[in-house]
Amino acid sequence: MYLFWLNSILLVVFNRRDRHVSFIIPNTAPDESGPSRLTLSTTPGPSRSSVCVIGGGPSGLACCRTLCDAGLQVVLIQESRGLGGKLCTKFVNGKEDPTLHFDMGVQVLKPRGRFAEELEGVVKPWPRVGRFKRIRCTGDWRRWSIQGSEDLPTTDLVVGTPSMSAIGRHLAERCRSLEVHVDRTAQVQGRRKMTGQWSVMWSRAEANAGQLRYRPELAEGASEVSYRNFDAVVLAFEANKVLHGCKSGYKMVPSSVSPALRERLSGRTKTSQVWNLMVAFDRELPMPWDAAAITGHGSLAWVAVDSSKPDRQRVPQCFMIFSTKEWANWKQWSKKEVERVLLYDFMSFLSDTLGSWPPEPCFLLSGRWGNNTEAGLESCTL
Ligand SMILES: Cc1cc2nc3c(=O)[nH]c(=O)nc-3n(C[C@H](O)[C@H](O)[C@H](O)COP(=O)(O)OP(=O)(O)OC[C@H]3O[C@@H](n4cnc5c(N)ncnc54)[C@H](O)[C@@H]3O)c2cc1C
C-alpha cells in the first residue's frame, strides 16, 4: 500500500489510491543548492533524537514503527479519537454496540511483504472468490441501469477484524516506547533559532454543531494546550491540509508548512473529494456479491456490504457506498441532498441487482472525504 525510504534526506510516503505526502523536516538548515542531510542520534539517554509524527494513519504508523525500531524517541499526535486514519470503522452507537458499523475509508487491503507480516492476526480474507464484481452501468441522469458484470480477483485481499480500526491500534501497539496523543490537532509552529529544533503545539479547537451531534462530549472542550520541541517532524497527513490547514470544527488548525516546503508543494498536489453514504436494512437482502466496483454510473463508484465482512454483525445489513468524484464535484451538495439523491440512485441500483425494489433503510447517513490526495511529490528535499 505504501512505500517509504527512511535513510534519505527526507521521508516520503505514497499510497496507492489516496497518495499522501509525508516528510521529515530535517534538523538542518534548508540548503537550496542540494539535498540536506538528516542525522538523528539513536544513542540511549537524553541525547537520543526526538521525532514528532503528526497523523496516525497508515503512513504515520509506518513511520512510527520504523523510527521506534531505529531507537528514536517518537511522539505521535492524532487529531481524532482513534488511530488508523482512513483505515477506520464507524460504530454509530459506540464501540460497545457493533450492530451499525461502516468502514468509512479503506474498504479492503492487499498488504505485501513486511506490512502483511505485521498484520497477521488482525486481518482475514474478504471478499470470497466470485463475490467481488466489477459492475458496468449505462444511462443518463434520469436512470442508470446495469449492463453486465465480471468477477474481480480476490487473491490476498483482506479486511481488519473485528473492524478496520483494529489495524491502527494493532500497528501502534507494536511500536516500542511510542508516546501517543489522540484527539489533539498538531501544528508545527516554527524552528527555534538557538537549538534548531522544531516547535510543535497540539490542542483541540471548539466543535461545530454537526460534530457535537455525534460527539456531545466535545462540548466540554479541551482546555490544555501542549508544546514541545523536536529534532524532526513527520507530516503524515493530507497534502491539502499540510498546505492550508483545517478551517472549521474541533480539528481547526493553521497550516504547518515551512516556506521552503510550501514552495515545493504549491501547484504540485492534486486533491479530490468523494461522498459516502451509510445505509442499513433491518433484514438481510439476498445480495449476489459482497463488493462492487462500479463503472459507467453517474453517481455510484463503489458499493460494499460491510455486514458480509468476517466477524461483523450480519443484521442490520450495513452498506457503504462511495460516490464518483465527478458527482461529488458537480455541485456543492448538502448532506440532506446526498441522503436523498445518492440514496435514490443506490436503491435503483439495488433494485436492478435484486429484481425488486429494496425495503426502506433503517439507517441512513452521509459524509464527505474532502481532502483526498491524488498526487503529491515523488521526492522532495528541503
Ligand atoms: C474513500 C476512500 C477509499 C479508499 N479505499 C481504499 C482501499 O479500499 N484500499 C486501500 O488500500 N486504500 C484505500 N484508500 C486510500 C487510503 O485511505 C490511503 O492510502 C491511506 O489512508 C493514506 O494513509 P495516510 O496515513 O497517508 O493518511 P490518512 O489515512 O488520511 O491519515 C492521516 C491522519 O492524519 C490525521 N491528521 C490530519 N491532520 C492532522 C493534524 N494537524 N494533527 C493531528 N492529526 C492530523 C487525520 O485525522 C488522519 O487520521 C481509500 C481512500 C479514500 C479517500
The ligand as an SDF file (V2000), in Angstrom:
LIG
                    3D

 53 58  0  0  0  0  0  0  0  0999 V2000
  -12.8600    6.9640    0.0140 C   0  0  0  0  0  0  0  0  0  0  0  0
  -11.5330    6.2720    0.0530 C   0  0  0  0  0  0  0  0  0  0  0  0
  -11.4660    4.8840   -0.0380 C   0  0  0  0  0  0  0  0  0  0  0  0
  -10.2410    4.2330   -0.0070 C   0  0  0  0  0  0  0  0  0  0  0  0
  -10.2200    2.8690   -0.0890 N   0  0  0  0  0  0  0  0  0  0  0  0
   -9.0290    2.2140   -0.0400 C   0  0  0  0  0  0  0  0  0  0  0  0
   -8.9830    0.7940   -0.0870 C   0  0  0  0  0  0  0  0  0  0  0  0
  -10.0130    0.1240   -0.1680 O   0  0  0  0  0  0  0  0  0  0  0  0
   -7.7720    0.1920   -0.0120 N   0  0  0  0  0  0  0  0  0  0  0  0
   -6.5990    0.9200    0.0910 C   0  0  0  0  0  0  0  0  0  0  0  0
   -5.5320    0.3140    0.1620 O   0  0  0  0  0  0  0  0  0  0  0  0
   -6.6240    2.2740    0.1460 N   0  0  0  0  0  0  0  0  0  0  0  0
   -7.8010    2.9370    0.0710 C   0  0  0  0  0  0  0  0  0  0  0  0
   -7.8290    4.2890    0.1280 N   0  0  0  0  0  0  0  0  0  0  0  0
   -6.5500    5.0040    0.2710 C   0  0  0  0  0  0  0  0  0  0  0  0
   -6.1540    5.0640    1.7500 C   0  0  0  0  0  0  0  0  0  0  0  0
   -7.1880    5.5950    2.5010 O   0  0  0  0  0  0  0  0  0  0  0  0
   -4.9170    5.9220    1.9040 C   0  0  0  0  0  0  0  0  0  0  0  0
   -3.9030    5.4340    1.0560 O   0  0  0  0  0  0  0  0  0  0  0  0
   -4.4100    5.9130    3.3350 C   0  0  0  0  0  0  0  0  0  0  0  0
   -5.4260    6.1300    4.2810 O   0  0  0  0  0  0  0  0  0  0  0  0
   -3.3940    7.0230    3.4380 C   0  0  0  0  0  0  0  0  0  0  0  0
   -2.8200    6.9470    4.7090 O   0  0  0  0  0  0  0  0  0  0  0  0
   -2.2260    8.2270    5.3820 P   0  0  0  0  0  0  0  0  0  0  0  0
   -1.7100    7.8030    6.7040 O   0  0  0  0  0  0  0  0  0  0  0  0
   -1.2910    8.9080    4.4580 O   0  0  0  0  0  0  0  0  0  0  0  0
   -3.4500    9.2350    5.5420 O   0  0  0  0  0  0  0  0  0  0  0  0
   -4.7850    9.1270    6.3600 P   0  0  0  0  0  0  0  0  0  0  0  0
   -5.2710    7.7410    6.3980 O   0  0  0  0  0  0  0  0  0  0  0  0
   -5.6750   10.1780    5.8110 O   0  0  0  0  0  0  0  0  0  0  0  0
   -4.3240    9.5470    7.8070 O   0  0  0  0  0  0  0  0  0  0  0  0
   -3.9570   10.8720    8.1050 C   0  0  0  0  0  0  0  0  0  0  0  0
   -4.2910   11.1010    9.5650 C   0  0  0  0  0  0  0  0  0  0  0  0
   -3.7470   12.3560    9.9720 O   0  0  0  0  0  0  0  0  0  0  0  0
   -4.6850   12.9620   10.8270 C   0  0  0  0  0  0  0  0  0  0  0  0
   -4.3710   14.3990   10.8420 N   0  0  0  0  0  0  0  0  0  0  0  0
   -4.5380   15.2800    9.8330 C   0  0  0  0  0  0  0  0  0  0  0  0
   -4.1090   16.4940   10.2140 N   0  0  0  0  0  0  0  0  0  0  0  0
   -3.6800   16.3650   11.4860 C   0  0  0  0  0  0  0  0  0  0  0  0
   -3.1120   17.2860   12.4280 C   0  0  0  0  0  0  0  0  0  0  0  0
   -2.8830   18.5750   12.1270 N   0  0  0  0  0  0  0  0  0  0  0  0
   -2.8060   16.8300   13.6670 N   0  0  0  0  0  0  0  0  0  0  0  0
   -3.0020   15.5370   14.0080 C   0  0  0  0  0  0  0  0  0  0  0  0
   -3.5250   14.6190   13.1450 N   0  0  0  0  0  0  0  0  0  0  0  0
   -3.8410   15.0380   11.9080 C   0  0  0  0  0  0  0  0  0  0  0  0
   -6.0200   12.6090   10.2360 C   0  0  0  0  0  0  0  0  0  0  0  0
   -7.0540   12.6860   11.1870 O   0  0  0  0  0  0  0  0  0  0  0  0
   -5.7720   11.1640    9.8170 C   0  0  0  0  0  0  0  0  0  0  0  0
   -6.0950   10.2890   10.8660 O   0  0  0  0  0  0  0  0  0  0  0  0
   -9.0470    4.9730    0.1010 C   0  0  0  0  0  0  0  0  0  0  0  0
   -9.1150    6.3740    0.2010 C   0  0  0  0  0  0  0  0  0  0  0  0
  -10.3400    7.0160    0.1800 C   0  0  0  0  0  0  0  0  0  0  0  0
  -10.4080    8.5030    0.2900 C   0  0  0  0  0  0  0  0  0  0  0  0
  1  2  1  0
  2  3  1  0
  2 52  2  0
  3  4  2  0
  4  5  1  0
  4 50  1  0
  5  6  2  0
  6  7  1  0
  6 13  1  0
  7  8  2  0
  7  9  1  0
  9 10  1  0
 10 11  2  0
 10 12  1  0
 12 13  2  0
 13 14  1  0
 14 15  1  0
 14 50  1  0
 15 16  1  0
 16 17  1  0
 16 18  1  0
 18 19  1  0
 18 20  1  0
 20 21  1  0
 20 22  1  0
 22 23  1  0
 23 24  1  0
 24 25  2  0
 24 26  1  0
 24 27  1  0
 27 28  1  0
 28 29  2  0
 28 30  1  0
 28 31  1  0
 31 32  1  0
 32 33  1  0
 33 34  1  0
 33 48  1  0
 34 35  1  0
 35 36  1  0
 35 46  1  0
 36 37  1  0
 36 45  1  0
 37 38  2  0
 38 39  1  0
 39 40  1  0
 39 45  2  0
 40 41  1  0
 40 42  2  0
 42 43  1  0
 43 44  2  0
 44 45  1  0
 46 47  1  0
 46 48  1  0
 48 49  1  0
 50 51  2  0
 51 52  1  0
 52 53  1  0
M  END
$$$$
